[in-house]
Amino acid sequence: MNTGKYIFAQVLSLINRYEFGKCVDRYNGDYRTRELNCWNQFVQLFFVQLTGRNGIRDICLCLTAHKSQLYHLGIKQSVDHSTLARANENRDWRIYADFGYYLINLVKPLYTENHPLLSGIDEDILVLDSTTISVSLTLMDWAHGKYSRGAVKMHTLLDLRGSIPTFIHMTDGKYHDVNALDEIEIVPGAIYVMDKAYIDFGRLFRLAQSNAFFVVRAKSNLKFKAAASRKVDKTTGLRCDQSIRLTMAKSRKQYPEKIRHIKYYDSEKDITLIFMTNNFDMVALEVTAVYKSRWQIEVFFKWIKQNLQVKTLWGHSENAVKTHLWIAICTYLTVAYLKQQFRSPYSVYEMTQILGISTFAKTPVNELFTEKHINLNIKEQLNLFNNSEL
């Protein structure tokens, strides 16, 4: 790679402009644009995410100060903050969503190893959950949340092989989590892991009818009768492994078949956990391990909020918010792609930090990430994917 290029330009050169152009053409995104086309908008917001700028005014100020270097960075030209803000408000967010899904399909096959907790389980394991970003209801009157507050929700389906998001759905804060089950495309044979918020027996039965599996925490008021029981080794923490039928009329009508009911005692936290699943072939301890792996989506959300610019949104319309969040996701996926391309020993977190301070460096990017030249002092809770080595 040309050692005379800035790091940022080298990273941009790995992004497929042809595929991005297809997304733009699909929604006629560059119609009647003059100063700022969709690619230049994407590049500037991508630059914001990598360098950790705080807002539109901040990025415009920085780019204007480096006018002579913009061409070599891969940025066509700087624009004032009002032009960039209008583009975020009016340029169709689906352009960046479609490009995000292109990146998901590109990156996902590169991460094929399961989490160590799930060794021996061949099925795809997908975790469904949501995270909430608090916003001002005065400025964003469309983003209604609970208790008269403003909020935006990002519903995410995370593939545990590499912790790559495979589905993202953005809504206001009042959108109930369980409704996201209506939006996802069910993969036959996959295991969907969810918490109590996703218990809707009609939706769970449709998932089972699609030849997929679910593992979900049971609510404390679950009414059922046992149909059969299996022996368990209580020294492992298991308390019971039963096949049950629901007894409440509405629940039984929605889910007329048997459900597997597993009770497990966690001695470390002194808590009893109850799981439901439609998978009758897995070992009971494997079911508990599958649910335990759900914590990775919480770590993913924490990483996104701590290392990308999503806490403060740069626009007030729904279109601007979705544009902002999708470009943040594209940034994460691009860095994850770089990691695999260069077989880097660095984590995605470490690579993001290095890129943030190396934007104007001219070191070949492959050399920057192939050896651990420096010892970053990173706390364990910030090192995302400690166990999966992403």
ZIJO-V606292 format. One record per backbone hydrogen bond with DSSP energy under -1.0 kcal/mol. NH is the residue of the N-H (numbers start at 0). CO is the residue of the C=O. If there is no record, write none. Layout:
BEGIN
<<NH,CO> <NH,CO>>
END
This chain:
BEGIN
<<4,1> <6,360> <7,358> <9,5> <10,6> <11,7> <12,8> <13,10> <14,11> <19,15> <20,16> <21,17> <22,18> <23,19> <24,20> <25,21> <28,23> <30,27> <32,29> <40,36> <41,37> <42,38> <43,39> <44,40> <45,41> <46,42> <47,43> <48,44> <49,45> <50,46> <51,47> <52,47> <58,54> <59,55> <60,56> <61,57> <62,58> <63,59> <64,60> <66,63> <68,65> <72,68> <73,69> <74,69> <83,79> <84,80> <85,81> <86,82> <87,83> <88,84> <89,85> <90,86> <94,91> <96,92> <97,93> <98,94> <99,95> <100,96> <101,97> <102,98> <103,99> <104,100> <105,101> <106,102> <107,103> <109,106> <110,107> <117,114> <118,115> <120,117> <125,190> <126,157> <127,192> <128,155> <130,153> <132,151> <134,149> <139,135> <142,139> <143,141> <144,148> <148,145> <150,142> <151,132> <152,170> <153,130> <154,168> <155,128> <156,166> <157,126> <158,163> <159,124> <161,159> <163,158> <165,156> <166,156> <168,154> <170,152> <172,150> <173,143> <174,171> <178,175> <179,176> <180,177> <181,178> <182,179> <183,179> <188,210> <189,186> <190,123> <191,212> <192,125> <193,214> <197,194> <198,195> <199,197> <203,199> <204,200> <205,201> <206,202> <207,203> <208,204> <210,207> <211,206> <212,189> <214,191> <215,275> <217,273> <221,218> <224,244> <226,242> <227,242> <229,240> <235,232> <236,233> <238,262> <239,262> <241,260> <242,227> <243,258> <244,224> <246,222> <251,247> <252,248> <253,249> <254,250> <258,243> <259,276> <260,241> <261,274> <262,239> <263,272> <264,236> <265,270> <269,265> <270,265> <272,263> <274,261> <275,215> <276,259> <286,282> <287,283> <288,284> <289,285> <290,286> <291,287> <292,288> <293,290> <294,291> <295,292> <296,293> <298,294> <299,295> <300,296> <301,297> <302,298> <303,299> <304,300> <305,301> <306,302> <307,303> <309,307> <320,316> <321,317> <322,318> <323,319> <324,320> <325,321> <326,322> <327,323> <328,324> <329,325> <330,326> <331,327> <332,328> <333,329> <334,330> <335,331> <336,332> <337,333> <338,334> <339,335> <340,336> <341,337> <343,338> <350,346> <351,347> <352,348> <353,349> <354,350> <355,351> <356,352> <360,357> <367,363> <368,364> <372,370> <377,375> <381,378> <382,378> <383,381> <388,384>>
END
